[in-house]
Amino acid sequence: MTITISIDGNNQEAVSALIYEYYKKQGYNVRLCRRPNCKQVHELKRFFNLCEHEQALLNAFDASLQYYKHDDSKYDLVIWQGSIITDYLELDVPDLFIKQVNRFTPKMDVYFYISSNENSIVHDDLHYIKNLTIINGLIDINLQYKAIIDKLNETYPHCKWCNHIYKKDRHHYNYCSKTCSKLSREKQNRDNSNRYYQRYRNVLSPHEKKTLGSNALLKPTPNDDFNTEHKLIQKEKQRLGIN
C-alpha cells in the first residue's frame, strides 16, 4: 500500500526534494507532488490579488485535482509539498471555513511541519490534524530531512525481505508486497533443503538401504559367468548391509 506524507513549513521544497532523492536511491517507487501543481491554479495565485479565503479554496481544489488525477497505487511513497497546515496557520480565515473547504480533500498518512522560527509550533495549535509531527528548532536542511526519515522509520514497519517501510494491514503483515513474500518463502525452502542435504548427505535412507535402486549392482537378468554374478551378489549385500 502507498504511504502518503506531507511536508510543510520552512524549506519544504528543499527538504521534500532531498527525501525524494533518498528514497529513490533506496529503490522505492516515489512520486513528488508540488503545490500548486495545476497550471491554471498556479497562474491564478500568481497573477491575481486573491483574498485569503479564495486562496484556501484554490489550495483545496489543487490538492483534490492532483489526488484524483493520478493513480498512486503503483507508488511506494508519495511526497506532497505543502498541506492544509499552512492554510490554518497563515491564512486569516476562520478555522471552521478551512475545515469545510478541506473536508473532501485527500488525507495524508503522515503530516510533517518544519518550524525553525523562535516561536515554535506546538501540537495544541493543530490538534485537529491527525498523525502530525512538528519539527522545531532545526535550522540545517540536512538535519530536518534526516529527522523526517528517522520518524518514518519509527512509525512504519520494515519489510523482512527488502527492508522497505510499508503500511501494514491484514494482507501485508511481514512483507511489503506479494513478491517479497514469495521470494522470502523460496529462500527459506532453499535453505531448509540445503541444511537437510548437508546433514544427511552421507547417510542412506531406510528406503535406499532396503530396496534396489539406481545404485544397485545387480541387473534384472543374471550374468552369464557364475563367478562374476556371485561377486556382484556379495557386493550388493555389502552395500545393503545384509550379512
N, C-alpha and C positions, 0 to 999 in steps of 0.2 A: 504494500500500500504506500501511496505517496505521502511524504511528510511535507507540509507547507509551513514555512516560517516567514515572519515579517520582521524586517529590521528598520527601525525608525529612529529619529533623533539626529544628533551630531554625527557627521561623517557617514551617513547611511549609505551613500553611493560607493565610497571607497571601501567601507567595511564589507558591504554585500558583494562587491567585486572580488575582494580577497577570499571570502568564504566560497564564492562560486568557483574560483580557480583551485582552491584547496580540495574541494570535493570532486572536482573534475579530474584532478591528478590522481585521486584515490580510486578512480574507476566508477564513480557514481554517474548516473544519467541525470543531469541537472538542468533546470531552466531558471533564467533570471528575468523577473518582471519589473520593469521600470515604471515609475509613476510620475506623470501620466504617460500611458503608452499609446493611447488613441490619438492620432494626429489631429483630429478635429477638436478634441478636448484640450490638447496642448496649445493649439492656436487660440482657442477661446480664452484660456487662462493667461496667455502671453500678451495678446493684443487688445484685450478689453479690460476695463476697470470694473471688475466684478465685485458685488457685495459678498460678504463673508458667508452668508447663508447660501448664495449661489455657488461659491467655491465648494462648500460641503456637498451640495447636490452633484456637482461635476465630479468630485472625487469618488463619490459612491457609484455614480454611473460608470466611470472609467474602470473601477475595480470589478464591477459586475460584468462589464463587457469583456475584460481580459479573461476572467474566470470561465465564462460560458463559451467563449470563442475558441479556447484551446482545450485539447484533451490531455489533462495532466496525469492520467492513469499510467502512462508509459514512462513517467519520470520517477526516480527515486526521491528526489528532493526538488522542491520549487521554492525559490527565494524571492520574496516580494520586497521592493524598496518602498518604504513609507507605509502608513496604515491610518486607520481612523484615530489613532492616538494623537497625531498631530492636529487633527480637527478638534479633538476635545481640549487640548492644551493651548492651542494658538488662535483658534477662531473664536471671535467674540459672538458666539451663538449659544443659546440655551442648550444644556445637555439633553433635554427631552427632545428638542428638534433634531439633534445629531443622531440620537438613538433611533428615532423614527426613520430618518434618512438612510441610515446604515442597517436597518432591520433585515433587509433581504440581501445584503452584500455577503460575499463568501467569508467564512470564519477561518482563521488560521489555527494550526495546531499549537504553535508557539509564537508569542509576541516578544520581541526584544526592543527595548527603548534605551538609547545611549544618551546619557546626560553628563557632560564634562563641565557644566557651569557650577558656580558656587552654590546656587540654590538647587539642591538635589531633589529629584522627584522621588516620592515615596508611593508605596502601593495604595495607600489610602486615597491618593489623588485619583487613582484609576481602578477603584475596587470593582467596577462593573465589567472590566475586561479580564477574562479568564486566561490562565496559562501565560501570565505576563512575567517577564524577567527584566528588571531595571538595572542597568549598569551605570553606576555613579562614580565619578571621581577619576576615571581613567582617561587621560588625555592622549596617550600614544595610540595610534590606529592599530598597530600590531597587537598591543595588549587587549584592545577592545575586541578584535576579531577572534583572538585566542580564547578570551573569556566566553564568547558565544559558543565556540566549538566545544570547550570543556563542559558547558551547560548541556549541550545537546548529547554529549557522551554520557552524562549523568542521567539525563531524562529518558533516553531510549535504550533498549537492549541492543546487543550486538549479535549479528548472525554467527552461529557456531562454525560456519564454513568459510565465508568471505570476510567476516568481521565488520561488515557494514551495519550502520544503525538502521533500524526499521521500526515500523509501527506494529506492535503486537496485537493479534486478535486470535480467534479460535482457529483460523486457517494458517496463521503464521505465528507459531509459538516459539520455536527454537531457531528457525531459519527465515531469512527474508523472502525467499521465493521457493517454488517447487523445484527449480533447477538446483539450487543449493542443497535442498533436502535430498534430492536424488543422488547428487554427486557424493554427499557425505555417506549415504547408505551404501553406495557402491564401494567406497573406500573401506568402510567397516567390514563389508563382506570379503574384500581382498585381504585385508589384514587378518581376519579370522582364518581364512584359508591358508595364508602363508604361515601363521603361527601353528596351525594344525599340521601342516606339511613338515615344518622344521622339527616339530616334536616327535612325529611318528614316521619320519622318512625311512628309518632303518628297521622299522617294525612291521612284520606282516600281519595283516588282519586275520582273524579266525577263518573267515571265508577263504582267504588266499591259501591258508595252511591246509585246509581240508578238502579242497577241490582242485581239479586240474584246470589250470588257466593258461594264459598266454606264455607263462614261464615253464610250463610242463615240458619235460624232456621226452615223454612217451608220445607216440603218434597213434592215430586210430588203427593203423594196421601194423602188426609186428614186423621187426626187421628180419630179413631173410637169414642173417647169420645169428645163430642161437647165442653165442658168446657176447656178441655186441648187444643183443637185446637184454641179456642178463645184466650187463654193466649199466645199461640205461635204467633198468628197473631199480638197481641198487642206488644209483644217484638220485632217482626220483623219490625213493623212500627217505633218503637223507634230507632232501630238500623239504619234504613234507613233515619231517620229524617223526617218521614211523620207524620203530625198531624192527 
